[in-house]
Amino acid sequence: MALPAVAQAPVPLTSPVRSPNLPSETALPSSTTDFDNYRLGPGDSIFVGVQRFPDLSFPATLDIQGNVVVPLAGTVNLAGLTLDQARDQLYSRYDQYVVNPDVSLILTAQRPVEVTVVGEVPRPGLYPLQAPQLAVALLTAGGSTALADLRTVQIERTLRDGSLLSRQVDLFTPLLQGEPIPQVQLQNGDVITVPRLAPEDVESYDRDLVATSTLARPEITVRVLNRASGARGLEARFGAINLRNGSRFLDALAVAGVNPDVAAYNRIAVLRFNPETGTADTIMVNAAAAVNGDLSQNIPLQENDILVVDRNLLARVSYALNTFTQPFRDVLGFLLFFDSLTDSADSLFRP
């Protein structure tokens, strides 16, 4: 009779569970189910029950070597085993002392894990997780960036024998279809890679949907070059503002303090770094139309967008961009260029 699943009622065994044909603890899993199988390690807490023999039942926490002390059987190493494999291991030990032992094993507390998150996240690095799930790992690293492709998130896992196991997870389609995000359990040492969206997929990929989800970074930073602020619209302002991810053009205008009475409301520029060309794309927006309900003008903003308010100011910025003939190396170079402009604010904002 087959072994019961974990957390189900135990079923008496009529024969030893392990046979020479079963895979060893270091065998390479080959399916999604195998990938999802939890493998025990130091710090995990378990409860082992043996029906009819309560003195053989015991709780335990795996020590730093992955060992537990088993009544009658002594020290047993369970590190790297799935719950089923660990139960089989204990069955084989108890079978030496008890006829047909009915053994169950339950994971009562999972150890904290450390995973590495790289790719299109704001803060790539190594993170300890109390709740070792894929979505939690992404949020811990700051969420996905605007350039992330959540359809092909990659998880790589190195097994005890050095074998590499990988799995690709689609987090985007559930968002699109309004379904729950897959709750992928992570294990210690996992490496999560969030890939960059390919240029040919940009048009078909709904980045605005992702921006308003819990998988994206919660805030974005945009910069404003504004010569129409203050009560009289005579104050020159430049700097960064933080907005909720998924914010639109009008949200930035409200925070930036643009005076609609003096600003060139029908011609405000949004400058956006294009990572494929290394240049700045200019999106002209009619703020007056946006205020009157034209959604096409109330565009979604992205991280590191730059708003330029005032016709004359836009002309000067455009001139500076045109004279800068080399492509920007990356978004940092793009931002440093505008920092250099605002550092010479006297000339930039001169009437």
Secondary structure as UniProt FT lines:
FT   TURN            6..7
FT   TURN            20..21
FT   TURN            25..26
FT   HELIX           32..36
FT   TURN            42..43
FT   STRAND          45..50
FT   TURN            51..52
FT   HELIX           54..56
FT   STRAND          58..61
FT   TURN            64..65
FT   STRAND          67..70
FT   TURN            71..73
FT   STRAND          74..77
FT   TURN            79..80
FT   HELIX           83..94
FT   TURN            95..97
FT   STRAND          103..109
FT   STRAND          113..119
FT   STRAND          125..129
FT   HELIX           134..140
FT   TURN            141..142
FT   TURN            146..147
FT   HELIX           150..152
FT   STRAND          153..158
FT   TURN            160..161
FT   STRAND          164..169
FT   HELIX           172..177
FT   TURN            188..189
FT   STRAND          191..194
FT   HELIX           199..201
FT   TURN            202..204
FT   HELIX           207..211
FT   TURN            214..215
FT   STRAND          219..229
FT   STRAND          235..244
FT   TURN            245..246
FT   HELIX           249..256
FT   TURN            260..262
FT   TURN            265..266
FT   STRAND          268..274
FT   TURN            275..278
FT   STRAND          279..285
FT   HELIX           287..291
FT   TURN            292..293
FT   TURN            295..297
FT   TURN            303..304
FT   STRAND          306..309
FT   HELIX           311..323
FT   HELIX           331..343
FT   HELIX           345..348
//
